[in-house]
C-alpha cells in the first residue's frame, strides 16, 4: 500500500469535515476520480474511510486515553491521521500494526507536521501496547455511555432507542448498523430474464446472490464501480434496497392507475411502480431541485420506460391541478435516515432531536397536501428510511385522525415472513438486526368514500 493511497483517504475525510458533504458522496467522487487505481487500493480507500467514520466515537474515545491533547483540540489533519491509523490497528487484521504506525508517521511528515511525528508515533504505539486494557464505560452504571462508545452511536439516539425498544433490541440494532450492508439491486425482469442478467454480471466478475423476501431482489458483491457493469448501463438492474421495493408491493398498482410520487429521486419507486403497470397508466415522478429531476430522468431513460413523467415541483406547495386525481400517492418523505446508517454512517452525527422535530413538521405539511391529491377510494403510501415512532407511527396516527383516511392491512401485499400485528393494522416497521433489510417504515392508507 502506498503512502499516496493513505493521502487520498485523508483528503476525503478533510473534504467531509470542511465542506459538509456526505461521506458516501465524497468517497464516490474520489473513486470516480481515481478509477485507474487497482481494485485492491480502491477497496482499501473505501474500507478505511467508511470504517473511520462509522466508528468515530469509539476511535476518539481510545485516542483520548493516550493523547496529551484532546481530540477536539488537535489539528484536523493530525486528528484524521490518528483516527485512520487506530482504525487500521484495531479493526483491520490485513494491516500489520507496525505498518499502520509507520505510514501514519510518514504521512504526518509529508503533510508538513514534522514536529508532530513523535506525538503521532507515541499515541499509536501506546494504543498497540495497551489495546487489551482499554477501559470502556461500565454498562452496569452507564449503559447509555457504554453502548454509545462500543457502537459509536450518539448518546441521545441510544437513550431514545433504549426507551422505545428496550436493551436487547437496541443492542441488536446497534450491532447490525455497524455491519456492512450488501448492494441490493432490483432485476428488471420484464426487460430481461434473470438468467441472462446473472450471466452478464458473472462474466464481469460479480458475485450474485438472491436477496431476502422478493424474487427479483439480488445481492451484488465483488465489483468496484456499479455504473461500469453492462447490466446497469443496459437498464437491467437498479440499485434499491428490498425495503424500498416493498413500497411498490404495498401500493399494488393496477394497469391504468395514475400515480403521483411526491419526493421521487432517484426514482427507484416510480420505476418499480411503472414496471408493475407495464406500459399502461402514468407515474408522475416529482422532486424539488433540477439535479434531482435530472437524476430521475437519467434513470427513466436507462430503464426505457414510457409511462413515467418527470416534473420539478415542491411538495410543500399545494398543487390544485392534482386535487383528487391520483389513484395512488407515494409519500416517501425526507426523514432522519437512521435506518440506513449502515450505508451512510455520518447520518448519525448530523441529526439531532431538534432536527427530528422539524422533520416531523415537514412530513406533516407534505402529507396535508398529499391528502388532497388522492381520489376517494384511492391509496396513500407513506414511507421513511428511519426507525422510531415520531417520524413513523405517530405521523400515521396524526394523519388518520386529521384526514378522511384509514389504514389498510398490508398482509395481502407483502411476504408472509414480514407479517405481524402491525402489518395486519396497515404498517410495517423494518428493523436492522430483526429484518434482512435497511431500517424502513411503510404504511398503507385508503381515502374514505362519502
N, C-alpha and C positions, 0 to 999 in steps of 0.2 A: 504494500500500500504506500503510495507516495504522499509526501507532505502536501502536495497540491490538492489531493482529494480532501484532506482534513481542512485545508484552507477554504475550499468550496463550502464545506459544512459550516464553518464559522461565518462565512459571507451570508449564507442562507439564514442562519439564526439571527445575525445582525439585521438583515432586512426585515425579518418578522418583528423584532422588537422596536426597530426605528420607524418603520412605515405603517405598522399595524396590519399588514397583510396576513391573511390566514395561512397557517403553516402548509396545508396541502397545496395551496396555490403557489407559494414560494418554492416548495420542493418541485412541483410540476414544472414551473418556469425554469428552474435550474437544470432539470433533467432534459428539457427540450433544448436548452442552450448547449448542453454537453452531451448530445446524442451520440457523439463519436466515441465516448468512453466505453470500455468493456462493461458487459452486464454486471460483472462482479463489483466493479467500482461504483456503478450506479446503485446497485443494491446496498452497498456499504453506506453511501451517502444517505439514502432513504432511511435505512435502519437507524443510523446514529441520530439523524435529525428528528425523526419521529419518536424514537426512544427517549432522547433527551427531553423533549417537550412533554411527553406523556408522564414521565417520572420526575418532573421538575421539583415538586415539593420535597420528595424523598432525597433527591440529589443535593438540594440546598441544605437540607437538614444534616446530611452527612458532612458536607463541606464545612458547615459552621462548627462542627465538633472539633475540627482540626486546624482551621484557619484563624489567624490572629486578627483578621479583618472580616467583619460580617459580609455575607454575600451581597446584600443590597448596597453596600458601600464600595464594592470593587469596581474597577474599570470594566465596562461592558465586555470588551474583548477577552480580558482575563477571566471574567466570570464564565463566559461561554466555553473557553478552552478548558477550564476546570470541570464544568458540567459534563462536557462531551467525554473527557478523559475518565471521569468517575463512572459514567455510564458504561464505557467500554470495559473498565476494570470489573465492575460489579455485575454486568448483565450480558457480556459477550464472551463466551468461552473461546471463540475463534481468535480473539485478540490477546496475545500474551500481555500480562500486566506491565512488564518492563517496557514493552514496545509502546504501549499507550502513554506511559510516563515520558519516554524519550521523545516521542513525536510531539507531545504537548509542550515540552521544554523547547524543542526546536521551533515550533510554531510561535511560541512566545517571543523568541528572539527575532524571528522573521517578521513579526508584526511591530518590531521596534521597541519592545519592552525588555531589553537585555538585562536591566537591573532587577527584573521580577522573575528571572529564570530560577533563582534559588527558592523563591517563595512558592512557585508552582511545583517545583520538584519536591519540596518539603511537604506540602499539603498532600500530594498524591502518594508519596511513599508512606506517609502516616496512615492514609486510607488503606493501603495494602497491608501494612503491619498490623493494624487494629481492626481489620474488616470484620472479624468474627465477634468482636466485643462491642460493637456499636449499640448504644442504648436507645431504644425507641420508647415513646411514651408508654406508660403502664396501662394496658387495656382494662385492668380491674378498677383503676381510679380515674382514667381518662380515655374512655372508649372512643370518643369523637376524635381526640388528638391522635390516638394510635392508628385508627383507620385512615385518617387524613394523611398521615405520613406514610404509612405502609402502602397505601394505594394511590398516593399523590392526588387526592381529591380535596378541594377546598372544604374547610370545616363546616361552613353553613349548609353545603349540599349534603354532607354526611349527616349532619344533625336533622335536616328535614327528612331524609330517607329513613333514618332510624325511627323517627316518629311515625312515618306513614307506613313503612314496610316491615319494621322490626329488624333485629340484628342479623338473623340468619339470611334473610333475603337480601338485605343491604350488602352483606359480605359477598354473596354470590354475584350481585350486580357489579360491585367494585372490582372483584377479581376478573370477571368476564370483560369489563370495559378496558382492562389493560392488555387483553389478548388481541392479537391481530385478526381482523375480520377479513375473510377472503373476498375477492372480487366476485360479485354475483352479476350475471347478465341474464336478460330475457331473450330466449331464442324466438325469432320471428318465424314461427313455423308455417305461417300462411304463405311465406315467400320462398322458403327453402326447407327441405326435410331435415330433421335433426342429425341424421347420419352424415349428410353432406357437410353440414356446419361443423360437426365434430371432426370430420376428416380434414377439413380446411384448417382448423385450429391446430390439430396434432401435427400436421405437416410443417407448421411453423414453430414446433417445439412446445406448444402449450399443453398443459395438463388439464383435462376437462373431467369434472365430476358432477353428478346430479346434486342439486341443492335440495333443501328440505321443502316439503309442503306442496309445491306446484310442479307439474310435469314439464313445464317449459323453462324452469329456473335452473341455471347451471353455475357451478363454481369454476373459475379460471385461476390457474397459477402457472409459474414458470414462464412468464413473459415480462418484457421490460417496458413496453410502451403500447397501450391499447390501440391508439389510432393507427399503429403500424400493421395491425392484423387485417388480413384481407376480408375476413368475415365482418369486421367492424366497418371497414370502408364500403363494403357492399350492402350494408344495412341489414345484415342477417342477425346481428346481436346488438343489444342495447344495455349499457351498464345501469342496473337498477336493483336495489335490494328486494328480496322477496317480500318484505313488509310493505314496500311501496307498491308492488304488484298486486297485493291484496286489496288495494283501493279499487281497482277496476273490477275485481271479483265482487266486492261489496256493492259497487254501483250497478252491476248486472245490466248493462245497456242492451237494448234490442235494436234491430235494424230499423233505421228511420228516426231514431231519437235525436233530439237537439240537446247537446251537452255544452255547458259553459264551465271551463276550468279557470278559476279566477286568478290563481297565482301559479302559473303553469311551468315556468322554467325549472329545469332544462327541457321539459316536455315529455318525460317518460310516461306519466299517467295519461296524458292526452293521446299519445301514440298508441298506448295499450288499449284504451277505450275505443279508439278509431279502428284498430285491428279487430276488436271484438264485433264491430258493426260491419266489417267488410268495407265495401265502397259506398255504403248507404248512410244516410243521416249526415250530421255535421257536428264536429267538435270545434268550438271556438276557444282557442288557447290564448289567454290574456296574461300579460305581465307588464310591470311598471316601466322598465328602462329599455332604451334601444339595444343595449348589449344583451339583455335577457331575451328580448324578442328575436334578435339575430341568432342567438343560440338555438332557440326553438325552431326557427326557420331552417337552420342548417340540419337539425335532426329530422325534421319533416322531409326535407329534400333527400337526405340519405336513406330514409325509410321508404321513399317512393309512395307516400300516402297522399291521396287526393281529397280526403274528406276532413282535413284539418285546416281551419282558418286561423291565422296568427294575427293578433291585434295588440297594439300597445295601448294599455288602459290602466288607470289607477283604481284598484279595487276599493279604495276608500271613497271614491267619487261615485255617487249614485248614478246609474245608467237607466234612465226612464225607458229607453227603447227596448230594454230587456225584460221589462216587467211581465211576470207570469208567462214567459215564453219557453223556459227551459224544462225539459223532461228531467234532466239531472244537472245539478250544480255541484262541482267539486271544489271544496274549500280545504286545500292543503296549505295551511296558513303559516306565516312566519312565526317561529317559536324559539325557545331557548336552545333546542338542539341537543339536550342532554342524553338523548337516546343514541346518538351517533358519535359519542366521544371516542369510541374505538377507531373511528375513521378520521375524526377531526379533533385531535387531542386538545388543542388550545381553546376549544369552546368553553371548557370548564373554568378557565381563568378569565374569560371575558364576560361571562354572565354574572348577574347579581340578583338578589331578591327584589331590588327596586326595578331592575330591567324586566323581570318576570311579571311584576305587577303591570308595568307599562305594556308588555306584550299581551297580557290578558285583555287589557282595554282595547288594544289594536285589533285583536282577534274578534272581539265582540262587535266592534264597529264594522268590520268586514262582514261578519255573519248577519248583521242587521240589514245590510244591503242585499246580501245573497238571498235572504228570506223572500224578498220581493220578486226575485227572478224566477223562482220555482213555480211552475203551474200547479193548480190544485190537483192533488194526487201524485205529483212529482216527488223526486227524492233529492235530498241534500246529503252529501257525504262529507263529513268533517274529519280531518286527519292532521296529525302533527308527528314530528320525529323526536318526541320528548317523553319524559317519564314524570308522573306526578299529577295529582288531581286538579291543581289550579288551572293549568292550560288545557286540560282534557275533560274529565268527567264533570268538573264544576261548570265548564262552559256549556256542555251538553244540557245540564240541568237548568242553567240560566236560559239557554236558548229555547228549550221546550216550554218553559214557564212564561216566556215573554212573546212567543210567536206561535201561530197555529200549526205546530209540528209535533209529531210523536215518534219515538224511537221504534224501529222495527227489528225483529230478530235477525242476526247475521248468520245463524246456523245454516240456512238453506244455501248460502253462497260461499262458505269457507270450508276448508278441510276439517274432517272430524277431529283430528289431533288438536285443533285450536279451539274447539267448542268448550264453553264453560257457562257458569251462571251469568257472567257479564255478556257473553255473545248472545245468549237467549234473550237478554234485555235490550240488545241493539248496539253494544260497544265491545271493542276488543283492545286490551292493553297488552302489547307485546313487551316482554321484559328480558333484557340480556341476562343470560345465565339460566333462564327458565325456557325461553324460546330460542330457536336457532335463527335469529334474525337480529336486526338493529332494534333498539327501543322505539316503539311506534304506537300510535293510538288511532283507531278508526271507529267512527260512529255512523250509523245509517239512520236517517230520519225522513219521514214522509210528511208532506204537507196535507193537512186535513181538507176534505171537501165539505162545503157548506150547502 
